[in-house]
Structure formats: structure tokens, C-alpha cells
Amino acid sequence: MRRNLRPVFGVLTSLTMALTATAQDSSIHWQQDIEAAKAQARQSGRLVLVHVVADGCGPCRALESNVFSQQGVAGAIEARFVPVLLNANEFPAIAQGFGITRVPTDVVVTPEGQVVGKQISPATPTAYVAELTNFANQYASQSGQTYRLAAAAAPKIPPMLCVLL
């Protein structure tokens, strides 16, 4: 039973973060260079979110106004991902390499470039954050990832206290 609740807990945690984020910085800091984003993700222990759009895409514009502009969404995304905005019209080879046939599509990749998940972008803030959280949780639950993430987040004990313990 405990194992089945982990993904739910992760979704609830991300949604809570999204709802409690400040309105001061509600825009997503989209990167334009996938390789630079992978390097940043490697340094920060996050995944890369590649959001693929196209010129004249109505659902893409709807996502911008109905999902990405909503309070807390940017914080929830940037907590676990380095976001990249990719226009399929400008970078058709990259979009084709990811197997993109419809937009808007999200591709989640590791800092090494391994695809963790791909989806047609959900149309509501809650669904969008929940689906991305599921991808991140699936990746984190892979062998060794949970421990590595927990160890990285653990408080550091000063060396002097280690001797006393």
C-alpha cells in the first residue's frame, strides 16, 4: 500500500508547491538551447522539459494563457525541470528526432538525453503539473535515483558534530 501512495504524494506535493508559490515570478524561464539546459539540469539534479510548439498553433497559445501564466505553475515546473521551449517550425530535425507528430507536446529527458516521457500537453494547470510530476517520480524511482535525490537533499552535518555523534 505504501508503495502505491508515493506517486500520489509526489503529485500532491507538487500541486501544493504550485498553489503556494508567489505571484511575483509567475513566468517560466524558458531556455532556448537543449544542450545548455542539459548541462544546467546535470548541475542542479533536475530533468529537462522540452515543450514543443509550432507557429499558428491554437492549443499552444491556449496553454500559454491558461496554464503557463497561472500562479504557481512556473515554480512547480522549475523545481524539478529545466524548461526548454522549442518551435518545431524552426527546429524540425530536433522535433522529428523526438518523434513529435502533434503540438503542443512535452518531452522529458535526462541530462544525458534519455527520454523519460512524452505527452501531448495537458490543457489545465493541475493536469499539466500532475503529468510532469508523474514523469519525474517514475524517473526518481528507477534504481538508485531515489537514494541519490534524497542524499542530495539531506542536511549536511558539520564534521565536528560527526565526531560527537
WOUR-V567266 format. One record per run of one state. SS is the DSSP state (~ for helix, > for strand, _ for the rest). FROM is the first residue (numbers start at 1). TO is the last residue. If there is no record, write none. Layout:
ss-><SS;SS>
from-><FROM;FROM>
to-><TO;TO>
This chain:
ss-><_;~;_;~;_;>;_;~;_;>;_;~;_;~;>;_;~;_;>;_;>;_;~;_;~;_;~;_>
from-><1;2;21;23;26;31;32;34;45;47;54;58;69;73;81;88;92;98;105;110;115;121;125;141;145;154;159;165>
to-><1;20;22;25;30;31;33;44;46;53;57;68;72;80;87;91;97;104;109;114;120;124;140;144;153;158;164;165>
